[in-house]
Amino acid sequence: MNSSNKTTFNIFIKSILEVSGLDSDWTINKDVNLVAKVKDQFGAYINEGSVTFLIDGVKYTVDLNNYAASKAVSFSQAGKHNITVSFNPVKFYYPSNVVSKLININPVKTALSLSFGNGTLFVGDSLSVRANVNASQGKVMFYLNDVLKGTVNVDSKGMASIVLNGFSSLYEDCS
């Protein structure tokens, strides 16, 4: 037999990625532990390779250890956040499915008290408004007549202040 007639085949084993934690109760600044496990096409867990967690465009690569790769995730802002998880195989494993989830974190509702500048307010004057919230971080959104006037970060004492400039009429309904 002539060795030049030899054919080489690459045989790969399919892999299946499973991710737990994506359906957790997501809230602002609460850690959720995402755990990725990879099985081969025969149902056996794989302990080689790594898993990439892509969180809002930032990559975190974690080696499989004891048949799992874990990543603690928390978000400091309300809104929509993208999480994509993928397996990075080694040796003869074929890349698995990719798991993606769009997480929506609602703003946290908290107790709020408002204080306003003292004195008489005239057309064209500015009004100082201070919000005191039961939180040491986050944002306060100030609205007047359903119009967003500004978004302000809460300081470490739970305060957020804004100056509303130049009222344009004698009467602006604040109800």
N, C-alpha and C positions, 0 to 999 in steps of 0.2 A: 504494500500500500504506500502510495506517495504522500508524504507529509504536506505537500502543497495543496492537497484536496481537503485538508482539515477545516472544519467549520466550527466557529466558536459561538455559543449562545449565551446571552445574559438573561438569567432568570431572576425575576423579582417577585417579592411577596407583597401583596397589597396591605395597606395599613388603614386603620379606621380610628379617627380622632374623636374622643369624647371629652366634653368640657362641662364641669359642674360649677355652679355658682352664678352663672349668667342670669338665671331667673330669680335671683335673690331680691330682697326688699331693699332697693337702692335709695339711700338718702345722702344728703350733703355731709361730707367729712366722716362717713362711716366706712371702715375697711370691709371689703368683701374679698374673701379668699377664692380665687379662681384655681381650680385643679384640673389639669389636663392629663388624660391617660390615653395611651395608644395601644390598640390591639392589632394583631395580624389577622389575616383573612381566615385563620382557623380558630380565632377567639382567644389566643394566648396574649397576655400583656407583654409589651416590648419595653425593655429597660435600656435601650441604646438610642443615641441621638439627642435632639433637643427640641424644645417647643418655643416658638416665637409668639409673644403676646404683643399685638400692635394696638396701642391704646391712644386714641386721638392723634394718630400719626407718629407716636413715639414707640420705638421697638425695644422690647425687653426679651432677651433670649435666656432660657433656663434649661439646663441639662435635665434629662430624665434621671430620677434618683428614686429607688424603691418603686419603680414603675409609674411614677407621677412627676409632673412639673407643676409647681405652685407659684402664684403671683398674687400678692395682696394689692388690691386696687381701691382707691377712694377718689372722689371728685370733690373739689372745693367750690364748684360753681354749679348752679342749676342749669338745666338745658339738656340738649341731646349730645350723647357721647358715643363714639364708635369703638367697638372692641372686636378685633379679629385675631383668631388663634390658628396657628398652623404648625405642623410637624416637620422637622428638618431631619430626614432619615440619614442613616449611615448604612454601609454595607449593601445588602441586597434588598432593602425595603423600598418600596415604591411610595412616593409622597402621598399622603392621605388627603381626605377632604379638608376643606378650610371651614372653620366655624366662625360665623360673624353674628353680631348682635348690636342693634342700636338701642342704647340705654337712654331713657328719658328720666331725668331727675327733676322733680317739681321743687319750686321754692319752698323753704321752710316757713311756716306761719308761726309767728311769735307775738307775745304781748308787746304793745306799742303805746307809747305816750308821746304827744307832741307838745312843744312849747313854741310860742311865737314872740317876736320882739314886742316890747312895750310901747305904748304911746299911740298917737293918732297917725293914721296912714293916709297920705294924700295921693292923688293921681300922679303917676310918674315916680313915686317913692319905691324903695326896695323893702322887702319883708324878709327877715331872718327866721328860718324854721329849723328847729332842732328835734330830731327823733331820738328817743331813748328806747332801745329794744333789749329784750332779754337774751342777748347773744354777744359774743366777743369777736365775731367775724361775720362776714357776709356783706350784703348790699341792701340799701334802702332805695326804693324807687319813689320819687316824689311826683305826684300828679296834681294838676289843677284843672277842673272841668274836663276830666278824661284825657288830658294832654300831658304827656310825660315832660316834666320840667327838668329832670336830672336824675342820675343814678349815682349814689354816693356810698363809698366803702364805710362799713361800721368800724369804729376804732376799738381798741382793747377794753374800753370802758362801756361799750355798747351804745355809743353815740354816733350820729350821722347828722351833719348840718348842711343846709343849702341857703343861698340868698336868692330870692325870687325878685328879679329886677323889673321895675317900671310897670306897674299895673296900668293898663291902657284905657280903662273906663272908670266911671264913678262906681260902678256896681259889677262885681264879678261873683256870680253865684258859687259858693263853696259847699253847697249841700250835696 
